[in-house]
Amino acid sequence: MATYNVKVIVEFEYEVEADDETEAEAQGWNWEDHKFSAQVDSIEVEEVEVEIDEDELEGDTEDED
């Protein structure tokens, strides 16, 4: 079975009430409260290459002096 690195980019867009842009931006960190507004922007998949130690394949686990 292969191993894959999956990168999912999600965009949230919602309205907040704030006194200024700084406060509104701070509220943006509460995105978890607005999961209903999420939209998947993209998904990237890349296979992870696993390096195999040939000594382990041969069963040679002895330490060399």
PENORLIN-V370286 format. One record per residue. N is the residue number from 0. RES is the residue in one letter. D_CENTER is the distance of its C-alpha to the mean C-alpha in Angstrom with 1 decimal. Layout:
# PENORLIN-V370286
n->{N | N}
res->{RES | RES}
d_center->{D_CENTER | D_CENTER}
This chain:
# PENORLIN-V370286
n->{0 | 1 | 2 | 3 | 4 | 5 | 6 | 7 | 8 | 9 | 10 | 11 | 12 | 13 | 14 | 15 | 16 | 17 | 18 | 19 | 20 | 21 | 22 | 23 | 24 | 25 | 26 | 27 | 28 | 29 | 30 | 31 | 32 | 33 | 34 | 35 | 36 | 37 | 38 | 39 | 40 | 41 | 42 | 43 | 44 | 45 | 46 | 47 | 48 | 49 | 50 | 51 | 52 | 53 | 54 | 55 | 56 | 57 | 58 | 59 | 60 | 61 | 62 | 63 | 64}
res->{M | A | T | Y | N | V | K | V | I | V | E | F | E | Y | E | V | E | A | D | D | E | T | E | A | E | A | Q | G | W | N | W | E | D | H | K | F | S | A | Q | V | D | S | I | E | V | E | E | V | E | V | E | I | D | E | D | E | L | E | G | D | T | E | D | E | D}
d_center->{20.5 | 17.8 | 14.3 | 11.5 | 8.2 | 6.6 | 5.0 | 6.3 | 8.2 | 10.4 | 13.7 | 16.0 | 19.6 | 22.3 | 25.5 | 26.3 | 29.7 | 30.1 | 32.9 | 31.2 | 28.1 | 27.0 | 27.1 | 25.4 | 22.5 | 22.4 | 22.3 | 19.2 | 17.3 | 18.4 | 16.2 | 15.8 | 19.5 | 19.1 | 16.7 | 19.6 | 19.2 | 15.7 | 15.5 | 12.9 | 13.4 | 12.0 | 10.2 | 10.1 | 10.8 | 12.1 | 14.3 | 14.1 | 17.7 | 19.1 | 22.2 | 25.1 | 27.8 | 31.0 | 33.0 | 31.0 | 31.7 | 35.4 | 35.5 | 36.7 | 35.4 | 38.5 | 38.2 | 40.3 | 42.9}
